[in-house]
Structures are given as structure tokens and as C-alpha cells.
Amino acid sequence: MTGSEQFTQSRTIYRFNEYKNPLKLDIPYILVSDSLKIGVASKITLSYRQRHLQIPISVLGPLYPELCQVSYRLLGYNDDWITEGNQGMIKYAKLPYGKFVFEVQVTATNGIQTPVQSISIRIKPPWYKAWYAIIFYILVGLGLIFLIYR
């Protein structure tokens, strides 16, 4: 470099506004029983064999998504909110049969929250507790009572 070259300094100020980046919560799919990926819908019906759920959570928008807090609950199974760091995957193993509502919400470090997203999940009872099995048990019981009475 020669002494005749001059360097100019730029006095530019860059401003980053985290509030302009909208916080988004994405649930791309639900993994059922470690093998079946199903698309997210407002209502999901599963058989009793498909009662193992893994729900991936993606946080989009903030500068540091790994610092966001994910709050979730499964109404009908555990009604209390569980708050954890951005773990990426929520797991439920051996859910009982019945109707549940999965709710999830994300809170960023600056306090901004996403709206609560909910998914209704219905797990059918096993075949031996289904309505047709109960009717069969009643008919067999009535038949046995009739044979014993005769």
C-alpha cells in the first residue's frame, strides 16, 4: 500500500428489529407408531395400534429460534401446560383410547407468542372393547343363561 491511498470509513448504522420478524409455529406432520407420517389436519382418527405419537415442532421467524419456549398439552390426557425449550419433537407413547386435543404455543424471548394451534385426535378402542364386541358378549351371556336355565 502506498501512502497516497486513503481508506474511507462508512458510518452506516444497521438496525435490526426483531419485532418485524413474525413468529411462526409449524407442525409439518405427525409420526404415528414410528413408521407412518400423516399430514396435519384439524381432526385425526387413529386405530388402537397407532397410539404412539411424535409431533415435530418448527419455530420460524425469530433471530434465535432455539431460545424460544414451546408450551404444549394434550387435553384429555394431561390438562396442564408443559413448557420446555425448543426441543423439536414432542412424544407420546401408549396413549389410551379416547378423544384428545393437542394444543401447542411458542413464546419468543421478547415475549411475543403465537396463537394456540390445536389438533383433535381420536384413538379408537381395541376390538375387544368396541360396540360390536360388547353386543357379542351380551348375546353369548344371554345364550349361556338360557342354556343353564333349561
N, C-alpha and C positions, 0 to 999 in steps of 0.2 A: 504494500500500500504506500502510496505516496502522500506527502503532506498536503497536497492540493485537494485530495478527496475529502469530502465532508459527509458526515452521516447526519441525517435529519431524524429527529425523534418524533414519533407520532404521539399526539396527546389524545388519542381516541379512547373513549370510555365505552366498554361493552356492558350492557345491562341485561341481566337475566332475570326474568320474572317467573318464578315457579308457579304462581297462581294462574298464569295464562296457559299452562300445560294442563289440560283436563285429566283428571284421574279416572281411569277406566279399569273395570274388572272384567276379565274374560274367562269363561269356562268353555274350553273348546270341545270337550267330550266327557263322557263318564265311562270309566273302565269297569266292566262288570265281571266278577269272578276271574280276574287276571287274564281274560282272553277276549272278551267281546267289547269293542268300542261302540258306544251308541251316541248319537247326536243329542244335544241338549234340547229338550222341549219343556213345556210348562208342566206336562204330566207324563210320567213314565210308569209302566206296569211291568213287573218282573216276576218270574216264577220263583218258587221257594229255593231252588238250587242256585239262583242268581242273586244271592243275598250278601255278597261281598262286593263293596263299592270302593272305588278310588276316584276321587274328583280332583283333577289338576286345576290350579288357580294361577292365572297370569295377571300381573298388575302392570298396567301400561300408563305412561304419561309422566310420572314424576321423575326428578333428576336421579333419585336413589330409590328404585322400587324395592330393593332388598331391605330397606328400613321401614317399609310400610307394615302396619299391623293388620292381620286378617282375623276377623271375628266371624264365627260360624256356629250354627246349632242345627240339630235335627229334631224338630218338634214331633212329639210322639215317642221319642226315644230318649233324648236329653234336652230339656227345655232351657237350660242355662247356656248363655253365650260363652264360647271358648275363644280366647284371644291369644294368638301366637304371632310370631314373626312371619314374614313372607316365606313359608316353607315350601310352597309349590304343589303339595299333594295332601289331600285330606282323605283319610282312610277309615272305613267302617267295615268290620268283619263280623260275620254271623249275626246279621240283623234278624230280629224276629219278624214273623209275618204281620202285616197290618198296613196302615196308611201313615205316611210321614211327610213332613215338609222340610226340605233342606233350605236354609237361609244363610247367606253369606254377605259380608260387607267389608270394605277395606278403608282404613284410615291412614292418611299420609302423615308425615312428620310435622307438617304445617297445620294439621287439624282438619283438612278437607276430607270429607267422607263420600264414598259412592253410595248411591241408593241401594237398599237391600234387594238382592236378587233371590228369588225363591223358585224351587222346583218341587212339585208334588211327586212323591214316589210311593207306589203301591206294590207291596210284595204279597203275592198270593199265598194262601196257606198250603201246606203239604197235602198230597192227595188223600191221606187218611183223615184229614180234618176238613175236607171240602164238604159242601152241602150234599152231594150225591153219595158220599161215603157214609154220612150220618143217616141219611134215609135208608141206605142198605143195612146199617147196624140195627136200626129200629125194626125193619122188616124181618131180619133174621131173629131178633129178640122176640118179636110177636109170634113168629113161627115156632120158636122153641117153647114159648109159654103155651101155645096151642097144643103142641105135641105132648108136653108134660101133663097138661090138664086132661087130655083124652086118655 
